[in-house]
Amino acid sequence: MQVEMQIRLAIRDAVNRTSRKPFDWGGLVGYRQLEAIAQALHTTPGAQAETAYLHQLTSQVDRALERNRVLAQDVAAAQVQL
């Protein structure tokens, strides 16, 4: 339960910082932080009842990453040019 709380707090930190622009939900740093969280979630064991919530959370995080992947790539390319 404590691990779940820490993961939820990490996700909230990645997506809810208003100071991170140009994404309203966390900026490029938040996107990269969310990628790291997704990698950690993908390493959790599969067939245990204790990790069912984490697997549900994994699909939500993956969906958010996929939905914003093109935007993150565009912003990263713009940063390189600047």
N, CA, C and O atoms as a Tinker XYZ file with bonds, in Angstrom:
   328  protein
     1  N      0.819000   -1.186000    0.000000    73     2
     2  CA     0.000000    0.000000    0.000000    64     1     3
     3  C      0.867000    1.256000    0.000000    63     2     4     5
     4  O      0.532000    2.247000   -0.649000    81     3
     5  N      1.975000    1.212000    0.725000    73     3     6
     6  CA     2.850000    2.364000    0.772000    64     5     7
     7  C      3.522000    2.590000   -0.585000    63     6     8     9
     8  O      3.733000    3.735000   -0.986000    81     7
     9  N      3.852000    1.528000   -1.282000    73     7    10
    10  CA     4.445000    1.652000   -2.615000    64     9    11
    11  C      3.454000    2.299000   -3.575000    63    10    12    13
    12  O      3.820000    3.163000   -4.371000    81    11
    13  N      2.194000    1.872000   -3.492000    73    11    14
    14  CA     1.159000    2.471000   -4.344000    64    13    15
    15  C      1.040000    3.963000   -4.077000    63    14    16    17
    16  O      0.913000    4.753000   -5.012000    81    15
    17  N      1.079000    4.350000   -2.819000    73    15    18
    18  CA     0.979000    5.768000   -2.470000    64    17    19
    19  C      2.168000    6.549000   -3.030000    63    18    20    21
    20  O      1.991000    7.657000   -3.536000    81    19
    21  N      3.360000    5.994000   -2.947000    73    19    22
    22  CA     4.540000    6.667000   -3.482000    64    21    23
    23  C      4.458000    6.812000   -4.995000    63    22    24    25
    24  O      4.847000    7.843000   -5.543000    81    23
    25  N      3.959000    5.791000   -5.666000    73    23    26
    26  CA     3.814000    5.879000   -7.121000    64    25    27
    27  C      2.771000    6.921000   -7.491000    63    26    28    29
    28  O      2.982000    7.708000   -8.414000    81    27
    29  N      1.648000    6.937000   -6.782000    73    27    30
    30  CA     0.628000    7.956000   -7.050000    64    29    31
    31  C      1.185000    9.360000   -6.851000    63    30    32    33
    32  O      0.907000   10.258000   -7.645000    81    31
    33  N      1.967000    9.552000   -5.799000    73    31    34
    34  CA     2.563000   10.871000   -5.551000    64    33    35
    35  C      3.560000   11.242000   -6.643000    63    34    36    37
    36  O      3.630000   12.402000   -7.050000    81    35
    37  N      4.327000   10.272000   -7.117000    73    35    38
    38  CA     5.285000   10.533000   -8.191000    64    37    39
    39  C      4.572000   10.924000   -9.478000    63    38    40    41
    40  O      5.016000   11.829000  -10.184000    81    39
    41  N      3.476000   10.251000   -9.786000    73    39    42
    42  CA     2.703000   10.591000  -10.983000    64    41    43
    43  C      2.091000   11.969000  -10.834000    63    42    44    45
    44  O      2.126000   12.768000  -11.769000    81    43
    45  N      1.532000   12.256000   -9.673000    73    43    46
    46  CA     0.948000   13.573000   -9.429000    64    45    47
    47  C      2.000000   14.662000   -9.582000    63    46    48    49
    48  O      1.711000   15.725000  -10.130000    81    47
    49  N      3.211000   14.414000   -9.107000    73    47    50
    50  CA     4.295000   15.371000   -9.254000    64    49    51
    51  C      4.649000   15.576000  -10.723000    63    50    52    53
    52  O      4.935000   16.696000  -11.145000    81    51
    53  N      4.628000   14.488000  -11.506000    73    51    54
    54  CA     4.997000   14.576000  -12.914000    64    53    55
    55  C      3.964000   15.337000  -13.739000    63    54    56    57
    56  O      4.326000   16.037000  -14.685000    81    55
    57  N      2.698000   15.213000  -13.397000    73    55    58
    58  CA     1.672000   15.771000  -14.277000    64    57    59
    59  C      0.986000   17.033000  -13.776000    63    58    60    61
    60  O      0.262000   17.658000  -14.550000    81    59
    61  N      1.168000   17.434000  -12.556000    73    59    62
    62  CA     0.397000   18.559000  -12.021000    64    61    63
    63  C      1.202000   19.810000  -11.713000    63    62    64    65
    64  O      0.705000   20.676000  -10.993000    81    63
    65  N      2.382000   19.944000  -12.207000    73    63    66
    66  CA     3.147000   21.150000  -11.925000    64    65    67
    67  C      2.815000   22.216000  -12.960000    63    66    68    69
    68  O      3.120000   22.052000  -14.141000    81    67
    69  N      2.204000   23.287000  -12.534000    73    67    70
    70  CA     1.814000   24.348000  -13.465000    64    69    71
    71  C      3.013000   25.136000  -13.961000    63    70    72    73
    72  O      2.916000   25.812000  -14.985000    81    71
    73  N      4.130000   25.069000  -13.271000    73    71    74
    74  CA     5.310000   25.812000  -13.705000    64    73    75
    75  C      6.015000   25.147000  -14.878000    63    74    76    77
    76  O      6.890000   25.753000  -15.497000    81    75
    77  N      5.646000   23.907000  -15.191000    73    75    78
    78  CA     6.280000   23.198000  -16.298000    64    77    79
    79  C      5.478000   23.437000  -17.569000    63    78    80    81
    80  O      4.357000   22.946000  -17.699000    81    79
    81  N      6.032000   24.165000  -18.478000    73    79    82
    82  CA     5.370000   24.466000  -19.743000    64    81    83
    83  C      6.234000   23.892000  -20.854000    63    82    84    85
    84  O      7.412000   23.641000  -20.603000    81    83
    85  N      5.741000   23.671000  -22.045000    73    83    86
    86  CA     4.479000   24.099000  -22.620000    64    85    87
    87  C      3.326000   23.147000  -22.375000    63    86    88    89
    88  O      2.196000   23.483000  -22.729000    81    87
    89  N      3.543000   21.985000  -21.794000    73    87    90
    90  CA     2.408000   21.106000  -21.501000    64    89    91
    91  C      1.745000   21.566000  -20.215000    63    90    92    93
    92  O      2.427000   21.841000  -19.228000    81    91
    93  N      0.441000   21.651000  -20.220000    73    91    94
    94  CA    -0.283000   22.031000  -19.007000    64    93    95
    95  C     -0.105000   20.990000  -17.923000    63    94    96    97
    96  O     -0.205000   21.319000  -16.741000    81    95
    97  N      0.151000   19.762000  -18.280000    73    95    98
    98  CA     0.169000   18.670000  -17.308000    64    97    99
    99  C      1.554000   18.278000  -16.855000    63    98   100   101
   100  O      1.684000   17.262000  -16.173000    81    99
   101  N      2.596000   19.014000  -17.186000    73    99   102
   102  CA     3.887000   18.663000  -16.616000    64   101   103
   103  C      5.110000   19.015000  -17.432000    63   102   104   105
   104  O      6.221000   18.873000  -16.922000    81   103
   105  N      4.978000   19.462000  -18.655000    73   103   106
   106  CA     6.136000   19.833000  -19.451000    64   105   107
   107  C      6.957000   18.627000  -19.887000    63   106   108   109
   108  O      6.608000   17.481000  -19.603000    81   107
   109  N      8.043000   18.905000  -20.575000    73   107   110
   110  CA     8.903000   17.845000  -21.073000    64   109   111
   111  C      9.563000   17.080000  -19.933000    63   110   112   113
   112  O      9.737000   15.864000  -20.018000    81   111
   113  N      9.926000   17.778000  -18.878000    73   111   114
   114  CA    10.501000   17.112000  -17.711000    64   113   115
   115  C      9.475000   16.168000  -17.085000    63   114   116   117
   116  O      9.811000   15.051000  -16.689000    81   115
   117  N      8.245000   16.615000  -17.001000    73   115   118
   118  CA     7.179000   15.769000  -16.470000    64   117   119
   119  C      6.931000   14.557000  -17.347000    63   118   120   121
   120  O      6.658000   13.466000  -16.846000    81   119
   121  N      7.026000   14.748000  -18.669000    73   119   122
   122  CA     6.841000   13.630000  -19.591000    64   121   123
   123  C      7.939000   12.587000  -19.375000    63   122   124   125
   124  O      7.667000   11.388000  -19.323000    81   123
   125  N      9.163000   13.052000  -19.252000    73   123   126
   126  CA    10.273000   12.119000  -19.030000    64   125   127
   127  C     10.161000   11.428000  -17.674000    63   126   128   129
   128  O     10.505000   10.254000  -17.536000    81   127
   129  N      9.689000   12.149000  -16.696000    73   127   130
   130  CA     9.474000   11.566000  -15.376000    64   129   131
   131  C      8.383000   10.492000  -15.454000    63   130   132   133
   132  O      8.497000    9.441000  -14.822000    81   131
   133  N      7.339000   10.757000  -16.222000    73   131   134
   134  CA     6.270000    9.785000  -16.401000    64   133   135
   135  C      6.771000    8.550000  -17.159000    63   134   136   137
   136  O      6.328000    7.435000  -16.884000    81   135
   137  N      7.688000    8.743000  -18.108000    73   135   138
   138  CA     8.297000    7.601000  -18.799000    64   137   139
   139  C      9.056000    6.705000  -17.818000    63   138   140   141
   140  O      8.966000    5.480000  -17.889000    81   139
   141  N      9.797000    7.323000  -16.910000    73   139   142
   142  CA    10.547000    6.556000  -15.908000    64   141   143
   143  C      9.600000    5.796000  -14.979000    63   142   144   145
   144  O      9.875000    4.657000  -14.602000    81   143
   145  N      8.494000    6.423000  -14.615000    73   143   146
   146  CA     7.504000    5.759000  -13.770000    64   145   147
   147  C      6.913000    4.564000  -14.515000    63   146   148   149
   148  O      6.723000    3.501000  -13.925000    81   147
   149  N      6.621000    4.730000  -15.802000    73   147   150
   150  CA     6.065000    3.637000  -16.599000    64   149   151
   151  C      7.045000    2.464000  -16.666000    63   150   152   153
   152  O      6.641000    1.306000  -16.563000    81   151
   153  N      8.325000    2.766000  -16.837000    73   151   154
   154  CA     9.322000    1.690000  -16.866000    64   153   155
   155  C      9.333000    0.929000  -15.549000    63   154   156   157
   156  O      9.426000   -0.299000  -15.543000    81   155
   157  N      9.241000    1.639000  -14.443000    73   155   158
   158  CA     9.217000    0.980000  -13.133000    64   157   159
   159  C      7.945000    0.145000  -12.966000    63   158   160   161
   160  O      7.990000   -0.960000  -12.425000    81   159
   161  N      6.825000    0.669000  -13.427000    73   159   162
   162  CA     5.573000   -0.066000  -13.311000    64   161   163
   163  C      5.590000   -1.346000  -14.141000    63   162   164   165
   164  O      4.996000   -2.348000  -13.744000    81   163
   165  N      6.258000   -1.319000  -15.276000    73   163   166
   166  CA     6.322000   -2.504000  -16.140000    64   165   167
   167  C      7.164000   -3.621000  -15.535000    63   166   168   169
   168  O      7.116000   -4.751000  -16.021000    81   167
   169  N      7.926000   -3.336000  -14.496000    73   167   170
   170  CA     8.749000   -4.367000  -13.873000    64   169   171
   171  C      8.060000   -5.047000  -12.694000    63   170   172   173
   172  O      8.633000   -5.953000  -12.089000    81   171
   173  N      6.845000   -4.627000  -12.358000    73   171   174
   174  CA     6.138000   -5.245000  -11.229000    64   173   175
   175  C      5.668000   -6.647000  -11.612000    63   174   176   177
   176  O      5.302000   -6.887000  -12.763000    81   175
   177  N      5.677000   -7.565000  -10.660000    73   175   178
   178  CA     5.217000   -8.930000  -10.950000    64   177   179
   179  C      3.755000   -8.950000  -11.387000    63   178   180   181
   180  O      2.968000   -8.091000  -10.989000    81   179
   181  N      3.396000   -9.940000  -12.210000    73   179   182
   182  CA     2.100000   -9.917000  -12.856000    64   181   183
   183  C      0.930000  -10.566000  -12.157000    63   182   184   185
   184  O     -0.128000   -9.942000  -12.078000    81   183
   185  N      1.042000  -11.736000  -11.662000    73   183   186
   186  CA    -0.137000  -12.513000  -11.271000    64   185   187
   187  C     -0.489000  -12.397000   -9.798000    63   186   188   189
   188  O     -1.075000  -13.324000   -9.240000    81   187
   189  N     -0.157000  -11.314000   -9.165000    73   187   190
   190  CA    -0.437000  -11.188000   -7.735000    64   189   191
   191  C     -1.567000  -10.194000   -7.504000    63   190   192   193
   192  O     -1.649000   -9.162000   -8.171000    81   191
   193  N     -2.424000  -10.512000   -6.565000    73   191   194
   194  CA    -3.552000   -9.635000   -6.255000    64   193   195
   195  C     -3.076000   -8.289000   -5.709000    63   194   196   197
   196  O     -3.745000   -7.271000   -5.888000    81   195
   197  N     -1.920000   -8.287000   -5.043000    73   195   198
   198  CA    -1.401000   -7.044000   -4.460000    64   197   199
   199  C     -0.989000   -6.037000   -5.528000    63   198   200   201
   200  O     -0.943000   -4.837000   -5.259000    81   199
   201  N     -0.692000   -6.506000   -6.725000    73   199   202
   202  CA    -0.222000   -5.601000   -7.768000    64   201   203
   203  C     -1.281000   -5.304000   -8.820000    63   202   204   205
   204  O     -0.973000   -4.688000   -9.840000    81   203
   205  N     -2.510000   -5.724000   -8.600000    73   203   206
   206  CA    -3.578000   -5.483000   -9.582000    64   205   207
   207  C     -3.774000   -3.991000   -9.823000    63   206   208   209
   208  O     -3.945000   -3.564000  -10.965000    81   207
   209  N     -3.749000   -3.203000   -8.763000    73   207   210
   210  CA    -3.909000   -1.755000   -8.919000    64   209   211
   211  C     -2.769000   -1.176000   -9.739000    63   210   212   213
   212  O     -2.992000   -0.307000  -10.582000    81   211
   213  N     -1.553000   -1.647000   -9.504000    73   211   214
   214  CA    -0.401000   -1.130000  -10.242000    64   213   215
   215  C     -0.507000   -1.445000  -11.732000    63   214   216   217
   216  O     -0.105000   -0.635000  -12.566000    81   215
   217  N     -1.040000   -2.606000  -12.068000    73   215   218
   218  CA    -1.205000   -2.952000  -13.480000    64   217   219
   219  C     -2.285000   -2.092000  -14.141000    63   218   220   221
   220  O     -2.164000   -1.732000  -15.312000    81   219
   221  N     -3.323000   -1.771000  -13.402000    73   219   222
   222  CA    -4.335000   -0.862000  -13.916000    64   221   223
   223  C     -3.729000    0.526000  -14.120000    63   222   224   225
   224  O     -3.997000    1.186000  -15.125000    81   223
   225  N     -2.923000    0.958000  -13.175000    73   223   226
   226  CA    -2.251000    2.243000  -13.270000    64   225   227
   227  C     -1.274000    2.274000  -14.439000    63   226   228   229
   228  O     -1.120000    3.307000  -15.091000    81   227
   229  N     -0.620000    1.161000  -14.706000    73   227   230
   230  CA     0.327000    1.071000  -15.820000    64   229   231
   231  C     -0.362000    1.378000  -17.140000    63   230   232   233
   232  O      0.179000    2.120000  -17.960000    81   231
   233  N     -1.533000    0.827000  -17.353000    73   231   234
   234  CA    -2.228000    1.084000  -18.620000    64   233   235
   235  C     -2.627000    2.555000  -18.746000    63   234   236   237
   236  O     -2.595000    3.107000  -19.846000    81   235
   237  N     -2.997000    3.188000  -17.650000    73   235   238
   238  CA    -3.348000    4.608000  -17.693000    64   237   239
   239  C     -2.129000    5.474000  -17.996000    63   238   240   241
   240  O     -2.215000    6.420000  -18.780000    81   239
   241  N     -0.999000    5.151000  -17.377000    73   239   242
   242  CA     0.233000    5.909000  -17.622000    64   241   243
   243  C      0.686000    5.707000  -19.068000    63   242   244   245
   244  O      1.083000    6.664000  -19.733000    81   243
   245  N      0.629000    4.470000  -19.557000    73   243   246
   246  CA     1.005000    4.191000  -20.947000    64   245   247
   247  C      0.131000    4.972000  -21.922000    63   246   248   249
   248  O      0.624000    5.496000  -22.920000    81   247
   249  N     -1.163000    5.048000  -21.632000    73   247   250
   250  CA    -2.086000    5.793000  -22.487000    64   249   251
   251  C     -1.728000    7.282000  -22.518000    63   250   252   253
   252  O     -1.745000    7.901000  -23.581000    81   251
   253  N     -1.407000    7.852000  -21.363000    73   251   254
   254  CA    -1.028000    9.267000  -21.302000    64   253   255
   255  C      0.266000    9.515000  -22.067000    63   254   256   257
   256  O      0.399000   10.527000  -22.756000    81   255
   257  N      1.216000    8.600000  -21.948000    73   255   258
   258  CA     2.470000    8.749000  -22.680000    64   257   259
   259  C      2.248000    8.679000  -24.185000    63   258   260   261
   260  O      2.779000    9.499000  -24.934000    81   259
   261  N      1.468000    7.709000  -24.624000    73   259   262
   262  CA     1.221000    7.546000  -26.055000    64   261   263
   263  C      0.477000    8.745000  -26.633000    63   262   264   265
   264  O      0.777000    9.194000  -27.740000    81   263
   265  N     -0.480000    9.252000  -25.892000    73   263   266
   266  CA    -1.269000   10.386000  -26.359000    64   265   267
   267  C     -0.414000   11.646000  -26.529000    63   266   268   269
   268  O     -0.732000   12.499000  -27.358000    81   267
   269  N      0.649000   11.768000  -25.763000    73   267   270
   270  CA     1.458000   12.992000  -25.789000    64   269   271
   271  C      2.853000   12.796000  -26.358000    63   270   272   273
   272  O      3.675000   13.711000  -26.303000    81   271
   273  N      3.133000   11.622000  -26.903000    73   271   274
   274  CA     4.466000   11.313000  -27.420000    64   273   275
   275  C      4.900000   12.283000  -28.519000    63   274   276   277
   276  O      6.033000   12.764000  -28.489000    81   275
   277  N      4.040000   12.581000  -29.480000    73   275   278
   278  CA     4.394000   13.460000  -30.589000    64   277   279
   279  C      4.692000   14.866000  -30.073000    63   278   280   281
   280  O      5.646000   15.503000  -30.519000    81   279
   281  N      3.887000   15.345000  -29.145000    73   279   282
   282  CA     4.142000   16.671000  -28.571000    64   281   283
   283  C      5.488000   16.715000  -27.862000    63   282   284   285
   284  O      6.232000   17.685000  -28.004000    81   283
   285  N      5.801000   15.688000  -27.111000    73   283   286
   286  CA     7.073000   15.653000  -26.391000    64   285   287
   287  C      8.248000   15.622000  -27.369000    63   286   288   289
   288  O      9.268000   16.271000  -27.135000    81   287
   289  N      8.108000   14.873000  -28.457000    73   287   290
   290  CA     9.175000   14.829000  -29.457000    64   289   291
   291  C      9.358000   16.184000  -30.117000    63   290   292   293
   292  O     10.490000   16.603000  -30.359000    81   291
   293  N      8.255000   16.884000  -30.416000    73   291   294
   294  CA     8.343000   18.208000  -31.016000    64   293   295
   295  C      9.032000   19.206000  -30.076000    63   294   296   297
   296  O      9.878000   19.993000  -30.500000    81   295
   297  N      8.661000   19.159000  -28.810000    73   295   298
   298  CA     9.264000   20.082000  -27.832000    64   297   299
   299  C     10.747000   19.774000  -27.646000    63   298   300   301
   300  O     11.560000   20.693000  -27.547000    81   299
   301  N     11.107000   18.498000  -27.596000    73   299   302
   302  CA    12.510000   18.110000  -27.461000    64   301   303
   303  C     13.310000   18.583000  -28.663000    63   302   304   305
   304  O     14.429000   19.072000  -28.504000    81   303
   305  N     12.754000   18.446000  -29.867000    73   303   306
   306  CA    13.438000   18.933000  -31.069000    64   305   307
   307  C     13.596000   20.440000  -31.049000    63   306   308   309
   308  O     14.632000   20.962000  -31.463000    81   307
   309  N     12.579000   21.147000  -30.572000    73   307   310
   310  CA    12.667000   22.611000  -30.475000    64   309   311
   311  C     13.743000   23.022000  -29.475000    63   310   312   313
   312  O     14.460000   23.995000  -29.707000    81   311
   313  N     13.862000   22.309000  -28.388000    73   311   314
   314  CA    14.900000   22.621000  -27.403000    64   313   315
   315  C     16.279000   22.440000  -27.984000    63   314   316   317
   316  O     17.178000   23.240000  -27.727000    81   315
   317  N     16.454000   21.384000  -28.773000    73   315   318
   318  CA    17.758000   21.149000  -29.401000    64   317   319
   319  C     18.100000   22.284000  -30.349000    63   318   320   321
   320  O     19.248000   22.727000  -30.385000    81   319
   321  N     17.130000   22.764000  -31.117000    73   319   322
   322  CA    17.370000   23.858000  -32.054000    64   321   323
   323  C     17.684000   25.157000  -31.349000    63   322   324   325
   324  O     18.473000   25.959000  -31.848000    81   323
   325  N     17.075000   25.377000  -30.192000    73   323   326
   326  CA    17.339000   26.594000  -29.439000    64   325   327
   327  C     18.706000   26.532000  -28.817000    63   326   328
   328  O     19.117000   27.471000  -28.136000    81   327
